[in-house]
């Protein structure tokens, strides 16, 4: 998709209609409308690339890494991220503003493209019906994914259909509409409807891992089923992908994070030179953007590269040096103090993060992996525990470890569901480190695993923010205060605790 990203630089006039300055107020005067922007199926595809360009998980990587226990404050930190690192979160914080406004920009873009496609002249559609179906199918799937991301941050309980969700946006509202939140049941119904439409429009070709296809839909449905605790469905869907996508071996795993191989990737967002994300972005902030590795360092993923965040000691301590995930995540230039607990000196214990070392000659810039086979193994294991099959869960974790160590490992043994959930949460912590999962994982599984945020004392000695219970209200974001100015009715729907 690298060529598609470069195409984006030349189609701003076509795709410009998808941007907005406000989350909901999108019918702005002087805007190029869809009828004027699209006069062919190829125009629709160009517009679709513009929709894709709204999707980015560098924001998730930044917030979830800083707010939980994946990081420690780096020696080159100049104050970046200290509020989130100290669990300071309110309606005026950057995180809720970022995820709310970015989410609605995504939904606005996808919905406008869908409406444009459905209003395109049938004679124009007939010129390339296969491409038309592909574009429309991908747009529906992107809209479903956008709604799910928003719900994941702003809903208090994914399993409760009556709990408040977000504002469903499957239409283009007028500027004077003041919309209120839908329920989880309503939002998940829309998500599943969009995914069904997408699945019916897309072909069976799943070879391009940078374009949404049927395997993306299956993976998203599997993740949703796990979040919803619909474990029978989660087991079925995750197994479908496990059967199709083998786990990467050690060499493939390392190459995958160097962007030299797709390995076990099911879907990724590609990042390339001169695209809209080729830059540092906001450092130490959930606003993020730019290179994924710039979430942790200013220059490059080495000790000399000005790391302003380092790997948290509590995470480092559970990664075996013989595990390829150690090689992928820990830079060789790191300074490891074996007596750090006694010395308590951060200056002698510097663990540099190199999950995103760079590609195409650009340090810190790497593709963003959205779905991988290992996540499907862990969803399948989670489902097995919920269904009382602890040995099945242990076997699935062993398969991941065998692949990462390159040799047979000892299967874990669980005496309770709590112990099994804790092992899954730990395995997710290592396997999906710095990929934008930890906040959601603690929110979903923390109580069942009897785990919350737990930083090593050396990482929180300066501010005392060492622990956060998984049932803390801050595992749901507040509605951003800026949205109340245009839509005061939402004040009555603010999330608990804020």
MOQUISUL-V320044 format. One record per backbone hydrogen bond with DSSP energy under -1.0 kcal/mol. CO is the residue of the C=O (numbers start at 1). NH is the residue of the N-H. If there is no record, write none. Layout:
# MOQUISUL-V320044
CO_NH ; CO_NH
This chain:
# MOQUISUL-V320044
1_5 ; 2_6 ; 3_7 ; 4_8 ; 6_9 ; 7_10 ; 11_15 ; 12_16 ; 15_18 ; 16_19 ; 24_26 ; 26_28 ; 28_31 ; 33_37 ; 34_38 ; 40_44 ; 41_45 ; 42_46 ; 43_47 ; 44_48 ; 45_49 ; 46_50 ; 47_51 ; 48_52 ; 49_53 ; 51_54 ; 52_55 ; 57_61 ; 58_62 ; 59_63 ; 60_64 ; 61_65 ; 62_66 ; 63_67 ; 64_68 ; 70_312 ; 72_310 ; 74_77 ; 79_82 ; 81_85 ; 82_86 ; 83_88 ; 84_87 ; 90_93 ; 91_481 ; 93_97 ; 94_98 ; 95_99 ; 96_100 ; 97_101 ; 98_102 ; 99_103 ; 100_104 ; 101_105 ; 102_106 ; 103_107 ; 104_108 ; 105_109 ; 106_110 ; 107_111 ; 108_112 ; 109_113 ; 110_114 ; 111_115 ; 112_116 ; 113_117 ; 114_118 ; 115_119 ; 117_120 ; 121_124 ; 121_125 ; 122_126 ; 125_128 ; 128_132 ; 129_133 ; 130_134 ; 131_135 ; 132_136 ; 133_137 ; 134_138 ; 135_139 ; 136_140 ; 137_141 ; 138_142 ; 139_143 ; 140_144 ; 141_145 ; 142_146 ; 143_147 ; 144_148 ; 145_149 ; 146_150 ; 147_151 ; 148_152 ; 149_153 ; 150_154 ; 151_155 ; 153_477 ; 157_160 ; 160_163 ; 161_185 ; 163_184 ; 166_182 ; 174_177 ; 182_165 ; 183_187 ; 184_188 ; 185_189 ; 186_190 ; 187_191 ; 188_192 ; 189_193 ; 190_194 ; 191_195 ; 192_196 ; 193_197 ; 194_198 ; 195_199 ; 196_200 ; 198_202 ; 208_211 ; 209_268 ; 213_217 ; 214_218 ; 215_219 ; 216_220 ; 217_221 ; 218_222 ; 219_223 ; 220_224 ; 221_225 ; 222_226 ; 223_227 ; 224_228 ; 225_230 ; 226_229 ; 229_231 ; 230_234 ; 231_235 ; 232_236 ; 233_237 ; 234_238 ; 235_239 ; 236_240 ; 237_241 ; 238_242 ; 239_243 ; 241_245 ; 249_253 ; 250_254 ; 251_255 ; 252_256 ; 253_257 ; 255_260 ; 262_265 ; 264_373 ; 267_370 ; 267_371 ; 269_368 ; 272_275 ; 275_278 ; 277_279 ; 279_291 ; 285_288 ; 288_282 ; 292_295 ; 293_296 ; 293_297 ; 296_308 ; 296_309 ; 300_302 ; 302_305 ; 305_299 ; 306_298 ; 307_76 ; 308_74 ; 310_72 ; 312_316 ; 313_317 ; 315_318 ; 316_319 ; 320_323 ; 323_326 ; 324_328 ; 325_329 ; 326_330 ; 329_354 ; 331_334 ; 335_350 ; 337_340 ; 339_343 ; 340_344 ; 345_348 ; 346_349 ; 350_335 ; 351_311 ; 352_331 ; 357_364 ; 359_362 ; 362_359 ; 362_365 ; 364_293 ; 368_269 ; 371_266 ; 371_267 ; 372_376 ; 373_377 ; 374_378 ; 375_379 ; 376_380 ; 377_381 ; 378_382 ; 379_383 ; 380_384 ; 381_385 ; 382_386 ; 383_387 ; 384_389 ; 385_388 ; 388_390 ; 389_393 ; 390_394 ; 391_395 ; 392_396 ; 393_397 ; 394_398 ; 395_399 ; 396_400 ; 397_401 ; 398_402 ; 399_403 ; 400_404 ; 401_405 ; 402_406 ; 404_324 ; 416_420 ; 417_421 ; 418_422 ; 419_423 ; 420_424 ; 421_425 ; 422_426 ; 423_427 ; 424_428 ; 425_429 ; 426_430 ; 427_431 ; 428_432 ; 432_435 ; 437_441 ; 438_442 ; 439_443 ; 440_444 ; 441_445 ; 442_446 ; 445_449 ; 446_451 ; 453_468 ; 456_459 ; 460_464 ; 464_466 ; 466_455 ; 468_453 ; 469_472 ; 472_475 ; 473_476 ; 480_483 ; 481_484 ; 483_487 ; 487_490 ; 488_491 ; 490_493 ; 491_494 ; 495_498
